[in-house]
Amino acid sequence: MKKILMPTDFSVPAENAAHYALQLAKVLKADVILCNAYRVPAEAPMAAQVAWPLVDSSQIAQEVSGNLDNMVRELSAGACTTEAGEYCPELTYESAKGSVCEVVSALVKKRKIDLVVMGMAGAGSVTQLVLGSNTREMIDKADFPLLLVPYEAAFKKIRKIVFVTDLDEDELEAVTELTHFAASLNAQIVIVHITSRAVKLEGKLHKEMEEFFQSICSRVDYPAIKYEYVWNIDVDNGLDWLAEQKDVDIIAMAHHAHNLLYKLFIGSHTHKLSRHTKIPLLVFPFAH
């Protein structure tokens, strides 16, 4: 991994995510690019019905560049030590007019980004993950790995990554990508299936799990990987339980319509994981 993209709106959650991204970049020996997507008020929906002050794109771009420049200086101050062998990430920035998803997607292709890191706010915030239209759009449309960092998450050594699976063969590409990420961190991967049914040794579910895990073994050569199931009342409660585990450093999932992550965001209890977890959520796109 060589490049991490960090979208920011200069909010406190975004600032926290930027610090997390910078510390992660040091471990991965990657560089960090901050970015901001802006819109000109007069071009926004409903703009014709509002009296906006006279401001053009160049003025906004100049202001955004100044804010990004200040952010780079603040993040760089004391970010690297003189310890032998410590990687000091290069920290740069870009800005462009458009939606967050449009700007980020374009930069991922243009700069060959390996990982996008975004912040999400804490409980009670109107910008929390389930209410954040930018974040939801990014999850739905992203064809790149996306790491969502909760407002209360502080970077620590990543030792254990839990991948929550629906036992879908289309998730195998995501697991493969995850092993590359985990190997760079020397982290353990635990493949978890959450079920409300008892897993009988000779039952259908046990067979499905065994077949899925065998598919992973035949495709992935990673020694620090194991498999578990979480037997809980339902998926929501299982995710809540998982989010409370103090030894889990990242929860990972693959996403497309109708799978576990889709249900998590549209169901009646979809706010639970994003509201309560302090654990970053790593989202992979499904293979197409």
N, C-alpha and C positions, 0 to 999 in steps of 0.2 A: 504494500500500500504506500502510495506516495503523496496523494493530495486529498485533503479534507476541505469541503466547502461548508461554511457556516453562515446561513442567512441570518440577518439581524434586523429588528425594527427599533433597536436601541432601548428596548424595555429591560427591566430587571431580569426576567426569565431568560431573555436572549443573552444578556451579559453573563449570567451564570453558565449557560450552555457554551458560550465562547471560552470561558475559563476551562470548562470540562474538555472541550475539543482541543485546546492547546496542550493540556496535560496528556491527553490520549495521543496526540501527535508526537510528543516527545518519546513515548514508549514505542510507537509504531514507526518512528523515524520518517514522519510525513510532514509536509508543509501545509499551512492553513491559509485559505482564502476567505476573507469576510465578504459578504455581499448584501446589498440592500436593493429591494425593488420598490420603485416609487411610481406614483401616478400624478399627473397634473390635475388639480381639482376641476378645472373647467371641462376636462375630458371624461370625468367620472360619470356614472349613471346618475340621473336626476339633476345633473349639474345645471341644466337650463332653467330649473326652477329655483335655483339658489344664487344669490348675489355674491360671487367670489371676488376677492381682491385680485387686482391685476398681477399675475405671476406667470412666468413661462417656464418651459422645461429646463432651460439652461440655468435659471436661478435655483430651481429645486435641485438639479444635478450638482451645482456648486455647493449648496448647503449640505447635501448628503455626503459629498466627498470630504467636506470639512469634518463632519461627524465621524466618518469612517477613519479618517486620519487620526483624530483624537483617540478613537477606540484602539487603534493599532498601537499607538504610543503607550496607552494605559496598560494594555495586555503585555506589551513587550517589557515594560519596566519590571525587572527582577524575575522575569519568566525563566531565564536560564541561569544556571550556576556555573562555577568553574570546575565542577566535578569531571574527572577524566572519563571519557566515553559517553557523556550525556549528549544526546542530540538536541540541537537548538533549532526549532522549526523556523522557517522563513514565513513571515506573516505579511500578507498583502491584501488588497481589497479591490473590488469592482462594484459598480452600480449600473443599473439600467432601468429604463422605463418599461412598465408592464406589471402583470400580476406576479406574485411570488413564485407560483408554479412555473410560469412561462420563463421568468428570468433564471431561476435555478436550473430548470431543464436545459436551457440553452447553454449555461455555463458548464454544466456537467459534460456536455458533448464537446464544447469548445476547449475546455481546460483538462479534459480527460480525468474527471474527478472519480475517486474511488469510494468515497463515503460522504454523505450529507448529514450534518449534525444540526438539529433544531431544538430550541427550548420550548418547554410547555409549562404553563403556570400551575399554581397550587390550588387546593380546594377553595371553592367559593369565588374564584376569579372568573369574570366573564370571558376571559381569554383562555380558559382551560381547554385541554385537548379536544374534548367532544364538542365544544362550542366553537372552536377555532376553525373557521371555514378554510383558511389557508392550509392548515395542517391536514385537514380531512381531504382536501383536494390533492395535496401532495401524496398522501398515502394511496389514494385511488389511482393516481396517474403516474406515479414515479416508476421508472424502470431501472432504478439504482437503489442500493442499500441506504436506508434512512434511519438514523439514530435519534430518538426523541428523548431529551434530557429533562426530567422533572425539575421544577424550580428548587426543590429541597435537596436534590442530588449533588453530592460533592464527589469529586474524582478520587478513587482509591484503586489500588492494584486489582486488576480484573483476574480473578482466579476461577470463577465458575460462571458459565453461561448456560442458561436453560432454554432449550428450543421447544416450544409448545407445538405439537403436531396434531393434525386431523387424520393422520395415516393416509395422506393423499400422495400418490406417486409423483405428482407435479411439484411437491415440496423438495424433492431430492436435489435439485439444482441449488436451492437456497441452503440446504445443509452442506453441500460442497463448498459454497462460498463462505459459509460460516466457519468451516474447518480452516480455511486460509487465514481468516481473521483471528481465530482462536490461537492458531499456531504462532502468529506474530506476537501474541500476548502470553504464550505458554500457559493457556487457560484450559480448564476441563470443560467439556460439553456434556450436558445431560439432556437426552431426548425424552420429553415427557408427553404422555397422552392423558388428558383429563377425561374421566368417564364417570357416569352416575351408576354404572352397572358393575356388579362384581365380576372380576376377571377369573373365570374358571379355567383350570389348567388345560382342559380339552375343549373349551368352548370356542365359538366362532370369533369372538373379540380377541381372545388370546392368539388364535391363528393369524388374524389380520395384523396384530402387533408384531408377531414373529416374522411374518412375511415382509413387513415394512422395514424392520430392523435389518433383516438379511439383505434387502435391497440397498440399504445404506452401507453395510459392510462390504458388499461387492463393488460399490462405487467409490467409497471413501477409505483411504488408508490413514487413519488418525488414531494413535493409541489411547489418547486421553478422552475417550468417549464412552458413555454408558447409557442405559435405557431404563426408564421407570414409568409407572403409571400412577396417577393421582385419583383415588376413588373418593368422590365427593358427591354432595347432593345434586349439583349441576355444574355447568361450565363456569358460570359467574362466580360461584362460591369457591370453586377450585382455583380460579385465577386470583381471587382475593387471598386465599390461603398462600398461594405461591408468591404473591406480591409482599407478603409479610415475612418471608424467609430472609433472615439476616445474612445468610451465607451466599445468596444469589446476587451477582454483580450486574448482570444484564439478562433481561428476558427477550428472547428472539422469536419471531414468527414470520411466516410467509403470508402474503395477502393477495387475494382476489375475491371478486364477488362470490358470496355464498359460503365462504369458508369461515373458520373460527374467528379471525380478526374482523371480518365483515359483520358477523353476528355481534361481536363485542361492541362495535360502534353504532349499530342501529337498534339493538334490542332494548328492552325496558330497563335493563340495569347496565347499560353501556358505559355510563360515567364512572363506574366503580374503580376499574383498574387505573385509569388516568388520574382520578381524584385522590386515591389513597396511596399509590405506590411512590416510593422514593427511588425505585430501580429504573434505570434507563431501559427503553423499549427499542429493540433493533428490528426494523421491518424490512423484509426482503420481498421483491416482486416475484410472482410466479413465473416460471419459464413459459414462454409463448411458442 
